[in-house]
Amino acid sequence: MQQAINKSEFISNLSANCDNMADTVVDDAVREILNLMTHTLANDGRVEVRGFGHHWLKYGSSSLRFH
């Protein structure tokens, strides 16, 4: 099982594999995608990342959980 990585590491790894794209373009694209996902979840939406499962927010009596 692979260890979790943070956003900066993800961007660096992706940039290293996208030789035909400038690092700033990869950085902007990743940040925009994550912002869209965050906005969708914040507005009670559902996000599906193929190969990683479904994610949504579930409200309980005293807590907010991420599934």
C-alpha positions as CSV (number, residue, x, y, z in Angstrom):
1,M,0.0,0.0,0.0
2,Q,1.3,3.4,-1.0
3,Q,1.8,6.1,1.7
4,A,-0.3,9.3,1.5
5,I,1.4,12.3,-0.1
6,N,0.5,16.0,0.3
7,K,-0.6,18.4,-2.4
8,S,2.9,19.8,-3.0
9,E,4.4,16.3,-3.5
10,F,1.5,15.3,-5.8
11,I,2.1,18.4,-7.9
12,S,5.9,17.7,-8.0
13,N,5.4,14.1,-9.0
14,L,2.8,15.0,-11.7
15,S,5.0,17.8,-13.1
16,A,7.9,15.3,-13.4
17,N,5.8,13.1,-15.5
18,C,4.4,15.8,-17.7
19,D,7.4,16.9,-19.7
20,N,5.3,18.7,-22.3
21,M,3.6,21.0,-19.7
22,A,5.1,23.8,-17.7
23,D,5.3,23.3,-14.0
24,T,3.0,26.3,-13.4
25,V,0.4,24.9,-15.7
26,V,0.4,21.6,-13.8
27,D,0.3,23.4,-10.5
28,D,-2.7,25.6,-11.6
29,A,-4.6,22.6,-13.0
30,V,-4.2,20.6,-9.8
31,R,-5.2,23.5,-7.6
32,E,-8.3,24.3,-9.7
33,I,-9.4,20.6,-9.7
34,L,-9.0,20.4,-5.9
35,N,-10.8,23.7,-5.5
36,L,-13.7,22.4,-7.6
37,M,-13.9,19.2,-5.5
38,T,-13.8,21.2,-2.3
39,H,-16.6,23.5,-3.5
40,T,-18.7,20.6,-4.5
41,L,-18.3,18.8,-1.2
42,A,-18.9,22.1,0.7
43,N,-22.2,22.4,-1.1
44,D,-23.5,18.9,-0.2
45,G,-22.3,17.5,-3.5
46,R,-20.6,14.2,-4.3
47,V,-17.2,13.7,-5.9
48,E,-16.1,10.5,-7.6
49,V,-12.5,10.0,-8.4
50,R,-12.3,6.9,-10.6
51,G,-10.2,4.2,-9.1
52,F,-10.3,5.9,-5.6
53,G,-14.0,5.6,-4.7
54,H,-16.8,8.0,-3.9
55,H,-16.5,10.8,-1.4
56,W,-19.1,12.9,0.3
57,L,-19.8,14.6,3.5
58,K,-22.1,13.0,6.1
59,Y,-23.6,15.0,8.8
60,G,-24.3,13.3,12.1
61,S,-25.9,14.5,15.4
62,S,-22.7,16.2,16.6
63,S,-20.1,15.7,13.9
64,L,-19.2,16.1,10.2
65,R,-17.6,13.1,8.6
66,F,-15.9,12.6,5.3
67,H,-16.6,9.3,3.5
